[in-house]
Amino acid sequence: MAETADAVVIGGGIHGTNIAFHLARRGVKKVVLLEKTAIASAASGKTGGLIGSHFGTEIKVRLGVKALETWLNFSEVYGTKASPYDRCGRVWLVPEADVAAMRGIVEMQREFGSSARMLSPEELREIVPQIALDDVAGIAYEPDAGVADGFAATNAVAEAARRLGAEIRVGIAARAIAVSSGRVVGVQTDAGEISAPLVFNAANAWAPQLLKPLGVQVPVEPARAQIALFRRPADYGPRPPGIADFVQANYVRDHPGEILFVGGMDPLQEQHVPDPDTYPETADWDVVQSHRDHMWRRFPVMRRSVFRGGYSGIYDMSPDLHPVIDRVPGAEGLFVNCGYSGDGFKYAPIVGQLLVEWALDGRPSLDLSELRLNRFEQGALISGRYKYSASGWYR
């Protein structure tokens, strides 16, 4: 006889754990989260953890601003003693061609409640005196933004959900989603079937595989994102904020151990992989060298840095670089949440809340219709008010 639950969440990343947390917080009695490997074992555990709201589309700005409220109050929301969120601020750098777009984005951020503002080079050097800005024409700054420890944050949310009564089952994979008479009825797992009237598929790049047998095509593909770690020299200077460099299409952030964490800003340049279960989890030396060269140009003092390693994570890439957050057609009670294309970590606190509102109240408190699944077949790909020409993808 099948086990029964009130809701099943598939995926133990930052999105899945937040959905489980909000379900339990709303009083859903039996919430089961399924994670086949470990909490934060995939994208959430390898993320750059950049938090902020500087994006070219209104929906991303609104989600980023709302999510930041939770990141700033992480300990209170999730009941932790220490917060994994570091309010170190975030900086965005652009060339001359993109200054007008940057000003427009900052205005949009402020319209929705962000503390973002433009900075002069002199103002930025007060924060980051070691930075080289000869090729930079525009600087935006969001002082409340910052970075988070992805592994620690995801596990803290999972533990908060557990304290509220959710069952976190690690080592149990979801193998199929069962639908009958137009409704979801449960999930087939390695350990047997779980019957449930609500199922949330938050399995990142693995999410489309679970929907394909239902005749639902989700055009999300896995891509390999590579980062490099460099030990800062003793005379590096003050710890940096998170920096998104659209002149060079890379980002840097502080990492524990006096490390500078360097990754690429353009997800369209990342290598697509056929199978998210078998991709190389190391970093290629040519990518490490590229990250190093960009870092040296922006921070000349880092020419005396020491390479400390690198690794790869997985992006779940959608055609327009925006997520799919929707009810699955023909399966009442089934929701899908994937396709963030490299910037999904920051949104998880608010997306979890919105999905649970949608499931329990009939509609989310923030309109998510722009992120519907059928926009791809309708030719309604999302394109923002502002794009950065330097890297071409910033939507």
SULSULFEN-V470226 format. One record per residue. N is the residue number from 1. RES is the residue in three letters. SS is DSSP state (~ for helix, > for strand, _ for the rest). PSI is psi as a letter, one per 20 degrees, with the letter a starting at -180 (999 if undefined). Layout:
BEGIN
n = <N:N>
res = <RES:RES>
ss = <SS:SS>
psi = <PSI:PSI>
END
This chain:
BEGIN
n = <1:2:3:4:5:6:7:8:9:10:11:12:13:14:15:16:17:18:19:20:21:22:23:24:25:26:27:28:29:30:31:32:33:34:35:36:37:38:39:40:41:42:43:44:45:46:47:48:49:50:51:52:53:54:55:56:57:58:59:60:61:62:63:64:65:66:67:68:69:70:71:72:73:74:75:76:77:78:79:80:81:82:83:84:85:86:87:88:89:90:91:92:93:94:95:96:97:98:99:100:101:102:103:104:105:106:107:108:109:110:111:112:113:114:115:116:117:118:119:120:121:122:123:124:125:126:127:128:129:130:131:132:133:134:135:136:137:138:139:140:141:142:143:144:145:146:147:148:149:150:151:152:153:154:155:156:157:158:159:160:161:162:163:164:165:166:167:168:169:170:171:172:173:174:175:176:177:178:179:180:181:182:183:184:185:186:187:188:189:190:191:192:193:194:195:196:197:198:199:200:201:202:203:204:205:206:207:208:209:210:211:212:213:214:215:216:217:218:219:220:221:222:223:224:225:226:227:228:229:230:231:232:233:234:235:236:237:238:239:240:241:242:243:244:245:246:247:248:249:250:251:252:253:254:255:256:257:258:259:260:261:262:263:264:265:266:267:268:269:270:271:272:273:274:275:276:277:278:279:280:281:282:283:284:285:286:287:288:289:290:291:292:293:294:295:296:297:298:299:300:301:302:303:304:305:306:307:308:309:310:311:312:313:314:315:316:317:318:319:320:321:322:323:324:325:326:327:328:329:330:331:332:333:334:335:336:337:338:339:340:341:342:343:344:345:346:347:348:349:350:351:352:353:354:355:356:357:358:359:360:361:362:363:364:365:366:367:368:369:370:371:372:373:374:375:376:377:378:379:380:381:382:383:384:385:386:387:388:389:390:391:392:393:394:395>
res = <MET:ALA:GLU:THR:ALA:ASP:ALA:VAL:VAL:ILE:GLY:GLY:GLY:ILE:HIS:GLY:THR:ASN:ILE:ALA:PHE:HIS:LEU:ALA:ARG:ARG:GLY:VAL:LYS:LYS:VAL:VAL:LEU:LEU:GLU:LYS:THR:ALA:ILE:ALA:SER:ALA:ALA:SER:GLY:LYS:THR:GLY:GLY:LEU:ILE:GLY:SER:HIS:PHE:GLY:THR:GLU:ILE:LYS:VAL:ARG:LEU:GLY:VAL:LYS:ALA:LEU:GLU:THR:TRP:LEU:ASN:PHE:SER:GLU:VAL:TYR:GLY:THR:LYS:ALA:SER:PRO:TYR:ASP:ARG:CYS:GLY:ARG:VAL:TRP:LEU:VAL:PRO:GLU:ALA:ASP:VAL:ALA:ALA:MET:ARG:GLY:ILE:VAL:GLU:MET:GLN:ARG:GLU:PHE:GLY:SER:SER:ALA:ARG:MET:LEU:SER:PRO:GLU:GLU:LEU:ARG:GLU:ILE:VAL:PRO:GLN:ILE:ALA:LEU:ASP:ASP:VAL:ALA:GLY:ILE:ALA:TYR:GLU:PRO:ASP:ALA:GLY:VAL:ALA:ASP:GLY:PHE:ALA:ALA:THR:ASN:ALA:VAL:ALA:GLU:ALA:ALA:ARG:ARG:LEU:GLY:ALA:GLU:ILE:ARG:VAL:GLY:ILE:ALA:ALA:ARG:ALA:ILE:ALA:VAL:SER:SER:GLY:ARG:VAL:VAL:GLY:VAL:GLN:THR:ASP:ALA:GLY:GLU:ILE:SER:ALA:PRO:LEU:VAL:PHE:ASN:ALA:ALA:ASN:ALA:TRP:ALA:PRO:GLN:LEU:LEU:LYS:PRO:LEU:GLY:VAL:GLN:VAL:PRO:VAL:GLU:PRO:ALA:ARG:ALA:GLN:ILE:ALA:LEU:PHE:ARG:ARG:PRO:ALA:ASP:TYR:GLY:PRO:ARG:PRO:PRO:GLY:ILE:ALA:ASP:PHE:VAL:GLN:ALA:ASN:TYR:VAL:ARG:ASP:HIS:PRO:GLY:GLU:ILE:LEU:PHE:VAL:GLY:GLY:MET:ASP:PRO:LEU:GLN:GLU:GLN:HIS:VAL:PRO:ASP:PRO:ASP:THR:TYR:PRO:GLU:THR:ALA:ASP:TRP:ASP:VAL:VAL:GLN:SER:HIS:ARG:ASP:HIS:MET:TRP:ARG:ARG:PHE:PRO:VAL:MET:ARG:ARG:SER:VAL:PHE:ARG:GLY:GLY:TYR:SER:GLY:ILE:TYR:ASP:MET:SER:PRO:ASP:LEU:HIS:PRO:VAL:ILE:ASP:ARG:VAL:PRO:GLY:ALA:GLU:GLY:LEU:PHE:VAL:ASN:CYS:GLY:TYR:SER:GLY:ASP:GLY:PHE:LYS:TYR:ALA:PRO:ILE:VAL:GLY:GLN:LEU:LEU:VAL:GLU:TRP:ALA:LEU:ASP:GLY:ARG:PRO:SER:LEU:ASP:LEU:SER:GLU:LEU:ARG:LEU:ASN:ARG:PHE:GLU:GLN:GLY:ALA:LEU:ILE:SER:GLY:ARG:TYR:LYS:TYR:SER:ALA:SER:GLY:TRP:TYR:ARG>
ss = <_:_:>:>:_:_:>:>:>:>:_:_:_:~:~:~:~:~:~:~:~:~:~:~:~:_:_:_:_:_:>:>:>:>:>:_:_:_:_:_:_:_:~:~:~:~:_:_:_:>:>:_:_:_:_:_:_:~:~:~:~:~:~:~:~:~:~:~:~:~:~:~:_:~:~:~:~:~:_:_:_:_:_:_:>:>:_:_:_:>:>:>:>:>:_:~:~:~:~:~:~:~:~:~:~:~:~:~:~:~:~:_:_:_:_:_:>:>:_:_:~:~:~:~:~:~:~:_:_:_:_:_:_:_:_:_:_:>:>:>:>:>:_:_:_:>:>:>:_:~:~:~:~:~:~:~:~:~:~:~:~:~:~:_:_:_:>:>:>:>:_:_:_:>:>:>:>:>:>:>:_:_:>:>:>:>:>:>:>:_:_:>:>:>:>:_:_:_:>:>:>:_:_:~:~:~:~:~:~:~:~:~:_:_:_:_:_:_:_:>:>:>:>:>:>:>:>:>:>:>:>:_:_:_:_:_:_:_:_:_:_:>:>:>:>:_:_:_:_:>:>:>:>:>:>:_:_:_:>:>:>:>:>:>:_:_:~:~:~:_:>:>:_:_:_:_:_:_:_:_:_:_:_:_:~:~:~:~:~:~:~:~:~:~:~:~:~:~:_:~:~:~:~:~:_:>:>:>:>:>:>:>:>:>:>:>:>:>:_:_:_:_:_:>:>:>:>:_:_:_:_:>:_:>:>:>:>:>:_:_:_:_:_:_:~:~:~:~:~:~:~:~:~:~:~:~:~:~:~:~:~:_:_:_:_:_:_:_:~:~:~:_:~:~:~:_:_:_:_:_:_:_:_:_:_:_:_:_:_:_:_:_:_:_:_>
psi = <p:q:q:q:r:h:q:p:p:o:p:k:a:h:g:g:h:h:g:g:g:h:g:h:h:i:j:p:g:o:p:p:p:p:p:h:f:q:p:k:i:c:g:h:i:j:q:i:k:p:p:a:k:n:r:i:q:g:h:h:g:g:g:g:g:g:h:h:h:g:h:h:k:g:g:g:g:i:l:q:h:q:p:j:p:o:m:i:q:q:q:p:p:q:r:h:i:j:g:g:g:g:h:g:g:g:g:g:g:h:h:j:j:q:j:q:r:q:q:r:h:h:h:h:i:h:g:m:h:j:q:p:j:h:j:p:h:p:p:q:p:n:h:i:r:b:q:q:o:g:g:g:g:g:h:g:g:g:h:g:g:g:h:i:i:q:o:o:o:p:j:o:q:p:h:q:p:p:p:p:l:j:q:p:i:a:p:p:r:h:j:a:q:o:p:q:i:p:p:o:n:l:k:c:i:i:g:h:h:h:h:g:i:j:j:o:p:o:m:p:q:q:q:o:p:p:r:q:p:p:p:q:r:h:k:g:a:q:p:q:r:p:p:o:n:i:g:i:l:r:q:q:q:q:q:q:k:k:q:p:p:p:r:q:i:o:h:i:i:q:o:q:q:h:o:i:i:j:q:p:j:r:p:q:h:h:g:g:g:g:g:g:g:g:g:g:h:h:n:h:h:i:i:k:r:p:p:j:r:r:r:q:a:p:q:n:p:r:h:j:k:q:r:o:o:r:q:p:q:j:m:p:i:p:q:q:o:a:k:i:k:i:k:h:g:h:i:g:h:h:g:g:g:g:h:h:g:g:h:h:i:i:q:q:i:p:o:j:h:h:j:q:g:j:h:g:h:i:k:l:q:p:p:r:h:p:q:o:h:g:i:i:i:o:999>
END
